[in-house]
Amino acid sequence: MNNSQRDHQTAVTWIEGEIENMIRNLGKPNASSAATSCITLAYMLRAIDDSEHRHYRARIEQIYANYTNSPKQGAAA
């Protein structure tokens, strides 16, 4: 695995972890701030590409949409 592949895998693992933390904290203030920040940073450092950036941003929006539309307001992802 070269450095670029390792950077990509590290970024994806980090993003996935922050999204899981966000899901656990839905309903609390700034629940998505860490996930959003790491997605942006990974993109700026070119560890993820444009399509992955869009994918992760859309995933956060979808998680919030599911949470907002959930009768229990807790069933996300």
N, CA, C and O atoms as a CHARMM CRD file, in Angstrom:
* protein
*
  308
    1    1 MET  N      0.85700  -1.16800   0.00000 PROA 1      0.00000
    2    1 MET  CA     0.00000   0.00000   0.00000 PROA 1      0.00000
    3    1 MET  C      0.90800   1.23700   0.00000 PROA 1      0.00000
    4    1 MET  O      1.79100   1.37600   0.84600 PROA 1      0.00000
    5    2 ASN  N      0.67200   2.12400  -0.95900 PROA 2      0.00000
    6    2 ASN  CA     1.49300   3.32800  -1.02000 PROA 2      0.00000
    7    2 ASN  C      0.94000   4.40500  -0.07300 PROA 2      0.00000
    8    2 ASN  O     -0.11700   4.22500   0.53300 PROA 2      0.00000
    9    3 ASN  N      1.65700   5.51500   0.04400 PROA 3      0.00000
   10    3 ASN  CA     1.25400   6.58300   0.97000 PROA 3      0.00000
   11    3 ASN  C     -0.12000   7.15200   0.65000 PROA 3      0.00000
   12    3 ASN  O     -0.90100   7.42700   1.56000 PROA 3      0.00000
   13    4 SER  N     -0.42300   7.33100  -0.62600 PROA 4      0.00000
   14    4 SER  CA    -1.71800   7.88300  -1.01800 PROA 4      0.00000
   15    4 SER  C     -2.85600   6.94200  -0.61100 PROA 4      0.00000
   16    4 SER  O     -3.88200   7.38700  -0.09800 PROA 4      0.00000
   17    5 GLN  N     -2.67100   5.66100  -0.83800 PROA 5      0.00000
   18    5 GLN  CA    -3.68700   4.67700  -0.44100 PROA 5      0.00000
   19    5 GLN  C     -3.84600   4.63000   1.07500 PROA 5      0.00000
   20    5 GLN  O     -4.95900   4.51200   1.58900 PROA 5      0.00000
   21    6 ARG  N     -2.73800   4.72200   1.77700 PROA 6      0.00000
   22    6 ARG  CA    -2.77900   4.71300   3.24200 PROA 6      0.00000
   23    6 ARG  C     -3.48700   5.95900   3.77000 PROA 6      0.00000
   24    6 ARG  O     -4.28600   5.87700   4.70300 PROA 6      0.00000
   25    7 ASP  N     -3.19200   7.11300   3.17000 PROA 7      0.00000
   26    7 ASP  CA    -3.85600   8.35700   3.56500 PROA 7      0.00000
   27    7 ASP  C     -5.36000   8.26000   3.32200 PROA 7      0.00000
   28    7 ASP  O     -6.15900   8.69800   4.15000 PROA 7      0.00000
   29    8 HSD  N     -5.73700   7.68600   2.18600 PROA 8      0.00000
   30    8 HSD  CA    -7.14700   7.53000   1.85700 PROA 8      0.00000
   31    8 HSD  C     -7.82700   6.62200   2.87500 PROA 8      0.00000
   32    8 HSD  O     -8.89500   6.95400   3.39000 PROA 8      0.00000
   33    9 GLN  N     -7.21400   5.48200   3.16500 PROA 9      0.00000
   34    9 GLN  CA    -7.81400   4.54700   4.11400 PROA 9      0.00000
   35    9 GLN  C     -7.92700   5.17400   5.50400 PROA 9      0.00000
   36    9 GLN  O     -8.93000   4.98100   6.19100 PROA 9      0.00000
   37   10 THR  N     -6.92300   5.90600   5.91300 PROA 10     0.00000
   38   10 THR  CA    -6.96200   6.58900   7.20900 PROA 10     0.00000
   39   10 THR  C     -8.10000   7.60300   7.23500 PROA 10     0.00000
   40   10 THR  O     -8.84400   7.67900   8.21300 PROA 10     0.00000
   41   11 ALA  N     -8.23600   8.37600   6.17100 PROA 11     0.00000
   42   11 ALA  CA    -9.29300   9.38800   6.10200 PROA 11     0.00000
   43   11 ALA  C    -10.67800   8.74600   6.14400 PROA 11     0.00000
   44   11 ALA  O    -11.55700   9.21900   6.86400 PROA 11     0.00000
   45   12 VAL  N    -10.87700   7.68500   5.38600 PROA 12     0.00000
   46   12 VAL  CA   -12.17500   7.01300   5.35200 PROA 12     0.00000
   47   12 VAL  C    -12.51000   6.42800   6.72700 PROA 12     0.00000
   48   12 VAL  O    -13.64700   6.53700   7.18500 PROA 12     0.00000
   49   13 THR  N    -11.54100   5.82000   7.37400 PROA 13     0.00000
   50   13 THR  CA   -11.75700   5.26000   8.71100 PROA 13     0.00000
   51   13 THR  C    -12.12300   6.36500   9.69700 PROA 13     0.00000
   52   13 THR  O    -13.02600   6.19800  10.51700 PROA 13     0.00000
   53   14 TRP  N    -11.42700   7.48200   9.61500 PROA 14     0.00000
   54   14 TRP  CA   -11.68900   8.62600  10.49000 PROA 14     0.00000
   55   14 TRP  C    -13.09600   9.17800  10.25000 PROA 14     0.00000
   56   14 TRP  O    -13.84200   9.42800  11.19700 PROA 14     0.00000
   57   15 ILE  N    -13.44700   9.36300   8.98600 PROA 15     0.00000
   58   15 ILE  CA   -14.76400   9.89200   8.64000 PROA 15     0.00000
   59   15 ILE  C    -15.86100   8.95500   9.13500 PROA 15     0.00000
   60   15 ILE  O    -16.83100   9.40300   9.74600 PROA 15     0.00000
   61   16 GLU  N    -15.71500   7.67300   8.87700 PROA 16     0.00000
   62   16 GLU  CA   -16.72600   6.69600   9.31600 PROA 16     0.00000
   63   16 GLU  C    -16.88700   6.72900  10.83300 PROA 16     0.00000
   64   16 GLU  O    -18.00700   6.65000  11.33700 PROA 16     0.00000
   65   17 GLY  N    -15.79100   6.84300  11.55600 PROA 17     0.00000
   66   17 GLY  CA   -15.85200   6.92800  13.01400 PROA 17     0.00000
   67   17 GLY  C    -16.58100   8.17600  13.47900 PROA 17     0.00000
   68   17 GLY  O    -17.38000   8.11600  14.41400 PROA 17     0.00000
   69   18 GLU  N    -16.31800   9.29500  12.84200 PROA 18     0.00000
   70   18 GLU  CA   -16.98300  10.54600  13.22200 PROA 18     0.00000
   71   18 GLU  C    -18.46800  10.52500  12.86800 PROA 18     0.00000
   72   18 GLU  O    -19.28600  11.10700  13.58100 PROA 18     0.00000
   73   19 ILE  N    -18.81600   9.85900  11.77500 PROA 19     0.00000
   74   19 ILE  CA   -20.23300   9.72800  11.43500 PROA 19     0.00000
   75   19 ILE  C    -20.93700   8.86100  12.47800 PROA 19     0.00000
   76   19 ILE  O    -22.06800   9.16000  12.86300 PROA 19     0.00000
   77   20 GLU  N    -20.29700   7.80900  12.93400 PROA 20     0.00000
   78   20 GLU  CA   -20.88000   6.97700  13.98600 PROA 20     0.00000
   79   20 GLU  C    -21.06200   7.78900  15.27900 PROA 20     0.00000
   80   20 GLU  O    -22.08600   7.66500  15.95000 PROA 20     0.00000
   81   21 ASN  N    -20.08200   8.60700  15.62100 PROA 21     0.00000
   82   21 ASN  CA   -20.20900   9.48500  16.79400 PROA 21     0.00000
   83   21 ASN  C    -21.36300  10.46700  16.60800 PROA 21     0.00000
   84   21 ASN  O    -22.11700  10.73500  17.54300 PROA 21     0.00000
   85   22 MET  N    -21.49200  10.99800  15.40100 PROA 22     0.00000
   86   22 MET  CA   -22.57500  11.93000  15.10800 PROA 22     0.00000
   87   22 MET  C    -23.93200  11.25800  15.31800 PROA 22     0.00000
   88   22 MET  O    -24.84000  11.84500  15.90600 PROA 22     0.00000
   89   23 ILE  N    -24.05900  10.03500  14.83600 PROA 23     0.00000
   90   23 ILE  CA   -25.32300   9.30600  14.98400 PROA 23     0.00000
   91   23 ILE  C    -25.65400   9.11800  16.46100 PROA 23     0.00000
   92   23 ILE  O    -26.81000   9.26800  16.85900 PROA 23     0.00000
   93   24 ARG  N    -24.66500   8.79700  17.26800 PROA 24     0.00000
   94   24 ARG  CA   -24.89700   8.63500  18.71200 PROA 24     0.00000
   95   24 ARG  C    -25.30200   9.94700  19.37800 PROA 24     0.00000
   96   24 ARG  O    -25.98800   9.94000  20.39900 PROA 24     0.00000
   97   25 ASN  N    -24.88100  11.06800  18.80300 PROA 25     0.00000
   98   25 ASN  CA   -25.14100  12.37300  19.40700 PROA 25     0.00000
   99   25 ASN  C    -26.23500  13.17800  18.71300 PROA 25     0.00000
  100   25 ASN  O    -26.39500  14.36600  18.99100 PROA 25     0.00000
  101   26 LEU  N    -26.99200  12.54700  17.81300 PROA 26     0.00000
  102   26 LEU  CA   -28.05700  13.27800  17.13200 PROA 26     0.00000
  103   26 LEU  C    -29.00600  13.88800  18.14400 PROA 26     0.00000
  104   26 LEU  O    -29.36100  13.26500  19.14500 PROA 26     0.00000
  105   27 GLY  N    -29.40600  15.10500  17.86800 PROA 27     0.00000
  106   27 GLY  CA   -30.30200  15.82400  18.76700 PROA 27     0.00000
  107   27 GLY  C    -29.56200  16.75400  19.70700 PROA 27     0.00000
  108   27 GLY  O    -30.16500  17.63900  20.31400 PROA 27     0.00000
  109   28 LYS  N    -28.25600  16.55700  19.83000 PROA 28     0.00000
  110   28 LYS  CA   -27.44100  17.44600  20.66000 PROA 28     0.00000
  111   28 LYS  C    -26.88000  18.55500  19.77600 PROA 28     0.00000
  112   28 LYS  O    -26.71900  18.37000  18.56900 PROA 28     0.00000
  113   29 PRO  N    -26.58100  19.71000  20.37700 PROA 29     0.00000
  114   29 PRO  CA   -26.00000  20.80600  19.58200 PROA 29     0.00000
  115   29 PRO  C    -24.68200  20.38600  18.92500 PROA 29     0.00000
  116   29 PRO  O    -23.86000  19.70300  19.53700 PROA 29     0.00000
  117   30 ASN  N    -24.49900  20.79400  17.70200 PROA 30     0.00000
  118   30 ASN  CA   -23.26600  20.56200  16.94800 PROA 30     0.00000
  119   30 ASN  C    -22.91400  19.09400  16.78200 PROA 30     0.00000
  120   30 ASN  O    -21.73400  18.74600  16.72900 PROA 30     0.00000
  121   31 ALA  N    -23.90100  18.23800  16.70200 PROA 31     0.00000
  122   31 ALA  CA   -23.65900  16.80100  16.59200 PROA 31     0.00000
  123   31 ALA  C    -22.83500  16.44700  15.34700 PROA 31     0.00000
  124   31 ALA  O    -22.04800  15.50100  15.36700 PROA 31     0.00000
  125   32 SER  N    -23.01700  17.19800  14.28400 PROA 32     0.00000
  126   32 SER  CA   -22.31700  16.85500  13.04500 PROA 32     0.00000
  127   32 SER  C    -21.02700  17.64000  12.82700 PROA 32     0.00000
  128   32 SER  O    -20.38600  17.48000  11.78800 PROA 32     0.00000
  129   33 SER  N    -20.63800  18.46700  13.76000 PROA 33     0.00000
  130   33 SER  CA   -19.49400  19.35000  13.51500 PROA 33     0.00000
  131   33 SER  C    -18.19100  18.59100  13.28700 PROA 33     0.00000
  132   33 SER  O    -17.43700  18.93900  12.37800 PROA 33     0.00000
  133   34 ALA  N    -17.90800  17.57300  14.07700 PROA 34     0.00000
  134   34 ALA  CA   -16.65800  16.83100  13.90400 PROA 34     0.00000
  135   34 ALA  C    -16.66400  16.06500  12.58400 PROA 34     0.00000
  136   34 ALA  O    -15.66300  16.05500  11.86600 PROA 34     0.00000
  137   35 ALA  N    -17.78600  15.42500  12.26200 PROA 35     0.00000
  138   35 ALA  CA   -17.87300  14.68100  11.00300 PROA 35     0.00000
  139   35 ALA  C    -17.70700  15.61800   9.81500 PROA 35     0.00000
  140   35 ALA  O    -16.96800  15.31300   8.87800 PROA 35     0.00000
  141   36 THR  N    -18.38800  16.75100   9.85100 PROA 36     0.00000
  142   36 THR  CA   -18.29300  17.71800   8.76600 PROA 36     0.00000
  143   36 THR  C    -16.86600  18.24700   8.63700 PROA 36     0.00000
  144   36 THR  O    -16.35100  18.39500   7.52900 PROA 36     0.00000
  145   37 SER  N    -16.24300  18.52600   9.75800 PROA 37     0.00000
  146   37 SER  CA   -14.87100  19.05700   9.73700 PROA 37     0.00000
  147   37 SER  C    -13.88300  18.04300   9.16900 PROA 37     0.00000
  148   37 SER  O    -13.01500  18.40700   8.37500 PROA 37     0.00000
  149   38 CYS  N    -14.00300  16.77500   9.56600 PROA 38     0.00000
  150   38 CYS  CA   -13.02800  15.80200   9.06700 PROA 38     0.00000
  151   38 CYS  C    -13.25500  15.51200   7.58500 PROA 38     0.00000
  152   38 CYS  O    -12.29700  15.24700   6.85900 PROA 38     0.00000
  153   39 ILE  N    -14.49500  15.55700   7.12600 PROA 39     0.00000
  154   39 ILE  CA   -14.76300  15.39300   5.69300 PROA 39     0.00000
  155   39 ILE  C    -14.11900  16.53200   4.92000 PROA 39     0.00000
  156   39 ILE  O    -13.46400  16.30400   3.90300 PROA 39     0.00000
  157   40 THR  N    -14.30100  17.75000   5.39600 PROA 40     0.00000
  158   40 THR  CA   -13.72100  18.91000   4.72900 PROA 40     0.00000
  159   40 THR  C    -12.20100  18.84400   4.73800 PROA 40     0.00000
  160   40 THR  O    -11.56400  19.09800   3.71500 PROA 40     0.00000
  161   41 LEU  N    -11.62000  18.50900   5.87300 PROA 41     0.00000
  162   41 LEU  CA   -10.16100  18.43200   5.96200 PROA 41     0.00000
  163   41 LEU  C     -9.60600  17.33200   5.06300 PROA 41     0.00000
  164   41 LEU  O     -8.61700  17.54600   4.36200 PROA 41     0.00000
  165   42 ALA  N    -10.22700  16.17000   5.07700 PROA 42     0.00000
  166   42 ALA  CA    -9.75800  15.08000   4.21000 PROA 42     0.00000
  167   42 ALA  C     -9.81700  15.49300   2.74400 PROA 42     0.00000
  168   42 ALA  O     -8.93100  15.15200   1.96100 PROA 42     0.00000
  169   43 TYR  N    -10.86000  16.22600   2.37800 PROA 43     0.00000
  170   43 TYR  CA   -10.99300  16.70400   1.00200 PROA 43     0.00000
  171   43 TYR  C     -9.91600  17.74100   0.68100 PROA 43     0.00000
  172   43 TYR  O     -9.28700  17.69100  -0.37600 PROA 43     0.00000
  173   44 MET  N     -9.71700  18.66700   1.59300 PROA 44     0.00000
  174   44 MET  CA    -8.70700  19.70900   1.36300 PROA 44     0.00000
  175   44 MET  C     -7.30200  19.12700   1.26100 PROA 44     0.00000
  176   44 MET  O     -6.46300  19.64900   0.52600 PROA 44     0.00000
  177   45 LEU  N     -7.04400  18.05500   1.99200 PROA 45     0.00000
  178   45 LEU  CA    -5.73600  17.39300   1.94400 PROA 45     0.00000
  179   45 LEU  C     -5.63300  16.39000   0.80000 PROA 45     0.00000
  180   45 LEU  O     -4.61800  15.71200   0.63700 PROA 45     0.00000
  181   46 ARG  N     -6.69200  16.30800   0.01800 PROA 46     0.00000
  182   46 ARG  CA    -6.77300  15.41900  -1.13700 PROA 46     0.00000
  183   46 ARG  C     -6.66300  13.94000  -0.76600 PROA 46     0.00000
  184   46 ARG  O     -6.17900  13.12700  -1.55400 PROA 46     0.00000
  185   47 ALA  N     -7.11900  13.60000   0.44600 PROA 47     0.00000
  186   47 ALA  CA    -7.16800  12.20000   0.85400 PROA 47     0.00000
  187   47 ALA  C     -8.43200  11.53700   0.31600 PROA 47     0.00000
  188   47 ALA  O     -8.46800  10.32000   0.13400 PROA 47     0.00000
  189   48 ILE  N     -9.47800  12.34300   0.05900 PROA 48     0.00000
  190   48 ILE  CA   -10.68800  11.86600  -0.61100 PROA 48     0.00000
  191   48 ILE  C    -10.93400  12.75500  -1.82500 PROA 48     0.00000
  192   48 ILE  O    -10.51700  13.91200  -1.85400 PROA 48     0.00000
  193   49 ASP  N    -11.61000  12.20500  -2.82100 PROA 49     0.00000
  194   49 ASP  CA   -11.85300  12.97100  -4.04300 PROA 49     0.00000
  195   49 ASP  C    -13.21900  13.66300  -4.01200 PROA 49     0.00000
  196   49 ASP  O    -13.95500  13.57600  -3.02900 PROA 49     0.00000
  197   50 ASP  N    -13.53100  14.34100  -5.09900 PROA 50     0.00000
  198   50 ASP  CA   -14.78800  15.10100  -5.19500 PROA 50     0.00000
  199   50 ASP  C    -16.01600  14.22600  -4.95700 PROA 50     0.00000
  200   50 ASP  O    -16.91800  14.60300  -4.20900 PROA 50     0.00000
  201   51 SER  N    -16.04600  13.06900  -5.58800 PROA 51     0.00000
  202   51 SER  CA   -17.22600  12.21800  -5.45400 PROA 51     0.00000
  203   51 SER  C    -17.37500  11.69000  -4.03200 PROA 51     0.00000
  204   51 SER  O    -18.49300  11.58500  -3.52800 PROA 51     0.00000
  205   52 GLU  N    -16.27800  11.36000  -3.38700 PROA 52     0.00000
  206   52 GLU  CA   -16.35800  10.90700  -1.99300 PROA 52     0.00000
  207   52 GLU  C    -16.79400  12.04600  -1.07800 PROA 52     0.00000
  208   52 GLU  O    -17.56700  11.84200  -0.14100 PROA 52     0.00000
  209   53 HSD  N    -16.29800  13.23300  -1.35400 PROA 53     0.00000
  210   53 HSD  CA   -16.69600  14.40500  -0.57500 PROA 53     0.00000
  211   53 HSD  C    -18.20700  14.60500  -0.66700 PROA 53     0.00000
  212   53 HSD  O    -18.88000  14.79000   0.34700 PROA 53     0.00000
  213   54 ARG  N    -18.73100  14.56800  -1.88400 PROA 54     0.00000
  214   54 ARG  CA   -20.18000  14.70600  -2.08600 PROA 54     0.00000
  215   54 ARG  C    -20.94500  13.56900  -1.41100 PROA 54     0.00000
  216   54 ARG  O    -21.99500  13.78900  -0.80800 PROA 54     0.00000
  217   55 HSD  N    -20.41200  12.36000  -1.51600 PROA 55     0.00000
  218   55 HSD  CA   -21.06200  11.19300  -0.91300 PROA 55     0.00000
  219   55 HSD  C    -21.19300  11.35600   0.60300 PROA 55     0.00000
  220   55 HSD  O    -22.27300  11.15000   1.15600 PROA 55     0.00000
  221   56 TYR  N    -20.12100  11.71600   1.26200 PROA 56     0.00000
  222   56 TYR  CA   -20.15800  11.84500   2.72900 PROA 56     0.00000
  223   56 TYR  C    -21.03700  13.01200   3.17000 PROA 56     0.00000
  224   56 TYR  O    -21.74400  12.90900   4.17300 PROA 56     0.00000
  225   57 ARG  N    -21.00100  14.11400   2.43500 PROA 57     0.00000
  226   57 ARG  CA   -21.86900  15.24600   2.77200 PROA 57     0.00000
  227   57 ARG  C    -23.33600  14.84400   2.61500 PROA 57     0.00000
  228   57 ARG  O    -24.16900  15.16800   3.46100 PROA 57     0.00000
  229   58 ALA  N    -23.64000  14.14500   1.53900 PROA 58     0.00000
  230   58 ALA  CA   -25.01300  13.68200   1.31100 PROA 58     0.00000
  231   58 ALA  C    -25.42200  12.67200   2.38600 PROA 58     0.00000
  232   58 ALA  O    -26.57800  12.64700   2.80900 PROA 58     0.00000
  233   59 ARG  N    -24.49500  11.85800   2.81800 PROA 59     0.00000
  234   59 ARG  CA   -24.80200  10.87700   3.86100 PROA 59     0.00000
  235   59 ARG  C    -25.19500  11.57100   5.16400 PROA 59     0.00000
  236   59 ARG  O    -26.14600  11.15300   5.82600 PROA 59     0.00000
  237   60 ILE  N    -24.47600  12.62000   5.53200 PROA 60     0.00000
  238   60 ILE  CA   -24.82100  13.37700   6.74200 PROA 60     0.00000
  239   60 ILE  C    -26.20600  14.00600   6.58300 PROA 60     0.00000
  240   60 ILE  O    -27.02000  13.96000   7.50500 PROA 60     0.00000
  241   61 GLU  N    -26.47000  14.58400   5.43000 PROA 61     0.00000
  242   61 GLU  CA   -27.78500  15.18300   5.19600 PROA 61     0.00000
  243   61 GLU  C    -28.88400  14.13000   5.28300 PROA 61     0.00000
  244   61 GLU  O    -29.95300  14.39700   5.83200 PROA 61     0.00000
  245   62 GLN  N    -28.63200  12.93100   4.74400 PROA 62     0.00000
  246   62 GLN  CA   -29.62700  11.86900   4.78200 PROA 62     0.00000
  247   62 GLN  C    -29.85700  11.37200   6.20900 PROA 62     0.00000
  248   62 GLN  O    -30.99100  11.08000   6.58700 PROA 62     0.00000
  249   63 ILE  N    -28.80500  11.27700   6.99200 PROA 63     0.00000
  250   63 ILE  CA   -28.94600  10.86300   8.38800 PROA 63     0.00000
  251   63 ILE  C    -29.82600  11.86100   9.13000 PROA 63     0.00000
  252   63 ILE  O    -30.72000  11.47200   9.88100 PROA 63     0.00000
  253   64 TYR  N    -29.56900  13.14500   8.91800 PROA 64     0.00000
  254   64 TYR  CA   -30.39600  14.16700   9.57000 PROA 64     0.00000
  255   64 TYR  C    -31.83600  14.13200   9.06800 PROA 64     0.00000
  256   64 TYR  O    -32.77000  14.31300   9.84900 PROA 64     0.00000
  257   65 ALA  N    -32.02000  13.90100   7.78000 PROA 65     0.00000
  258   65 ALA  CA   -33.38000  13.82000   7.23500 PROA 65     0.00000
  259   65 ALA  C    -34.12400  12.64200   7.85300 PROA 65     0.00000
  260   65 ALA  O    -35.29200  12.76900   8.22000 PROA 65     0.00000
  261   66 ASN  N    -33.45800  11.50100   7.96800 PROA 66     0.00000
  262   66 ASN  CA   -34.08200  10.33100   8.59800 PROA 66     0.00000
  263   66 ASN  C    -34.41800  10.62000  10.05500 PROA 66     0.00000
  264   66 ASN  O    -35.48500  10.24400  10.54000 PROA 66     0.00000
  265   67 TYR  N    -33.51500  11.28100  10.73800 PROA 67     0.00000
  266   67 TYR  CA   -33.73000  11.61000  12.14800 PROA 67     0.00000
  267   67 TYR  C    -34.90700  12.56800  12.30900 PROA 67     0.00000
  268   67 TYR  O    -35.75800  12.37600  13.17800 PROA 67     0.00000
  269   68 THR  N    -34.95100  13.58600  11.47800 PROA 68     0.00000
  270   68 THR  CA   -36.00400  14.59000  11.54600 PROA 68     0.00000
  271   68 THR  C    -37.36800  13.99600  11.21800 PROA 68     0.00000
  272   68 THR  O    -38.37200  14.36000  11.83100 PROA 68     0.00000
  273   69 ASN  N    -37.40400  13.08900  10.26100 PROA 69     0.00000
  274   69 ASN  CA   -38.66700  12.49700   9.82600 PROA 69     0.00000
  275   69 ASN  C    -39.06800  11.26200  10.62300 PROA 69     0.00000
  276   69 ASN  O    -40.14000  10.69800  10.40300 PROA 69     0.00000
  277   70 SER  N    -38.21700  10.84500  11.54100 PROA 70     0.00000
  278   70 SER  CA   -38.51100   9.67200  12.34900 PROA 70     0.00000
  279   70 SER  C    -39.55200  10.00500  13.40800 PROA 70     0.00000
  280   70 SER  O    -39.45100  11.04100  14.06500 PROA 70     0.00000
  281   71 PRO  N    -40.56400   9.13200  13.58700 PROA 71     0.00000
  282   71 PRO  CA   -41.56200   9.38800  14.63400 PROA 71     0.00000
  283   71 PRO  C    -40.92500   9.44600  16.03400 PROA 71     0.00000
  284   71 PRO  O    -41.40800  10.16300  16.91000 PROA 71     0.00000
  285   72 LYS  N    -39.85700   8.69900  16.22900 PROA 72     0.00000
  286   72 LYS  CA   -39.18500   8.66200  17.53200 PROA 72     0.00000
  287   72 LYS  C    -38.08300   9.70200  17.63800 PROA 72     0.00000
  288   72 LYS  O    -37.58200   9.97100  18.72900 PROA 72     0.00000
  289   73 GLN  N    -37.71000  10.27800  16.52700 PROA 73     0.00000
  290   73 GLN  CA   -36.55400  11.20100  16.44600 PROA 73     0.00000
  291   73 GLN  C    -35.31000  10.55900  17.03100 PROA 73     0.00000
  292   73 GLN  O    -34.63900  11.15400  17.87400 PROA 73     0.00000
  293   74 GLY  N    -35.00800   9.37900  16.60100 PROA 74     0.00000
  294   74 GLY  CA   -33.81000   8.71600  17.08200 PROA 74     0.00000
  295   74 GLY  C    -33.38200   7.58700  16.16900 PROA 74     0.00000
  296   74 GLY  O    -32.31600   7.00700  16.37400 PROA 74     0.00000
  297   75 ALA  N    -34.16300   7.26600  15.18800 PROA 75     0.00000
  298   75 ALA  CA   -33.82200   6.18100  14.27500 PROA 75     0.00000
  299   75 ALA  C    -33.08200   6.74700  13.08600 PROA 75     0.00000
  300   75 ALA  O    -33.69900   7.16600  12.10700 PROA 75     0.00000
  301   76 ALA  N    -31.77300   6.76300  13.16300 PROA 76     0.00000
  302   76 ALA  CA   -30.96000   7.32100  12.09000 PROA 76     0.00000
  303   76 ALA  C    -30.21300   6.21500  11.38100 PROA 76     0.00000
  304   76 ALA  O    -30.09100   5.09300  11.87300 PROA 76     0.00000
  305   77 ALA  N    -29.71500   6.57100  10.20500 PROA 77     0.00000
  306   77 ALA  CA   -28.88100   5.69400   9.37800 PROA 77     0.00000
  307   77 ALA  C    -29.55100   4.38100   9.22500 PROA 77     0.00000
  308   77 ALA  O    -29.01900   3.49000   8.56400 PROA 77     0.00000
